[in-house]
């Protein structure tokens, strides 16, 4: 449930910041009176007043997230590759000694073993 709520909140945050939001503040003289979101704030005076003024602030992401072209320089990667290979620790593999008992014979074939070798198993 918490995961769904966080997904919805993040989706709303991205939608609001990509579309934009206007926050308007109304000041009566030098004191803060009211604010509104995406509309003009209500005035404290009935008529026009010289002391009252509104401030608007627009919140919007100005970046364009679409990629116009994909340009990647592979020569930089090729130059870094030998340095990364040298930084990796290398160990010499140990030789595995093979110890085989010559008198050991495989178990006798049974019907179940032959059938299991012929069957196909889906995993």
C-alpha positions in Angstrom: 0.0 0.0 0.0 2.8 2.4 0.9 4.5 1.6 -2.5 1.3 2.5 -4.4 1.0 5.8 -2.5 4.6 6.7 -3.1 4.2 5.9 -6.8 1.1 8.1 -7.0 2.8 11.0 -5.2 5.9 10.8 -7.4 3.8 10.7 -10.5 1.9 13.8 -9.4 5.1 15.6 -8.5 6.5 14.9 -12.0 3.3 15.9 -13.6 3.0 19.2 -11.7 6.6 20.2 -12.3 6.6 19.3 -16.0 3.3 21.1 -16.6 4.1 24.0 -14.4 2.4 25.6 -11.4 1.8 29.3 -10.6 1.8 30.5 -7.0 0.4 33.9 -6.4 0.9 35.9 -3.2 -1.1 39.0 -2.2 0.6 41.6 0.0 -1.4 44.4 1.7 1.2 47.0 2.3 4.2 45.1 3.6 2.3 42.3 5.3 1.5 39.0 3.7 -2.3 38.5 3.3 -3.1 35.5 1.1 -1.9 33.1 -1.6 -3.4 31.0 -4.3 -2.3 28.3 -6.7 -3.0 28.6 -10.4 -5.3 31.6 -9.9 -5.1 35.2 -8.8 -5.3 35.8 -5.1 -8.2 37.6 -3.5 -7.6 41.2 -2.7 -8.1 42.5 0.8 -9.5 45.8 -0.4 -12.8 46.1 -2.3 -11.4 48.6 -4.8 -8.0 49.3 -6.2 -5.5 50.1 -3.5 -2.0 51.7 -3.9 -0.5 49.7 -1.0 -1.6 46.2 -2.2 0.4 44.3 -4.7 0.6 40.7 -6.0 3.7 38.5 -6.6 3.6 35.5 -8.9 6.1 32.7 -9.0 6.0 30.0 -11.7 7.4 26.6 -10.9 8.3 24.6 -14.0 11.1 22.4 -15.2 12.7 24.1 -18.2 14.8 21.1 -19.3 13.7 19.0 -22.3 14.1 15.4 -21.5 13.8 14.1 -25.1 17.1 13.0 -26.7 17.7 14.6 -30.1 20.7 12.5 -31.0 22.8 9.8 -29.5 26.5 10.4 -29.8 28.9 8.1 -28.0 32.7 8.2 -28.3 33.9 4.6 -28.3 37.6 5.6 -28.4 37.5 6.8 -24.8 36.2 3.4 -23.7 38.9 1.7 -25.7 41.5 3.8 -24.0 40.2 3.0 -20.5 39.8 -0.7 -21.1 43.5 -1.7 -20.8 43.9 0.3 -17.6 40.9 -1.4 -16.0 42.2 -4.8 -17.0 45.5 -4.1 -15.3 43.7 -3.0 -12.1 41.8 -6.3 -11.8 43.5 -8.8 -9.6 44.7 -11.9 -11.4 45.3 -15.2 -9.8 47.1 -18.1 -11.4 44.7 -21.1 -11.5 45.8 -24.1 -9.5 46.3 -27.3 -11.3 43.7 -29.8 -10.5 45.1 -33.2 -9.9 43.0 -35.9 -11.4 42.8 -39.0 -9.4 41.0 -41.8 -11.2 40.5 -45.3 -9.8 40.9 -47.7 -12.6 39.0 -50.5 -11.0 35.8 -48.4 -10.6 33.2 -49.2 -13.1 30.1 -47.1 -13.8 26.8 -48.4 -12.3 24.8 -50.8 -14.4 22.2 -49.4 -16.7 18.7 -49.6 -15.5 15.5 -49.0 -17.3 14.9 -45.7 -15.4 18.3 -44.4 -16.2 17.9 -45.2 -20.0 14.5 -43.5 -20.0 15.7 -40.5 -18.2 18.5 -40.0 -20.8 15.9 -40.2 -23.6 13.4 -37.8 -22.0 13.2 -34.0 -22.4 12.6 -32.1 -19.2 11.0 -28.6 -19.3 12.2 -26.3 -16.5 
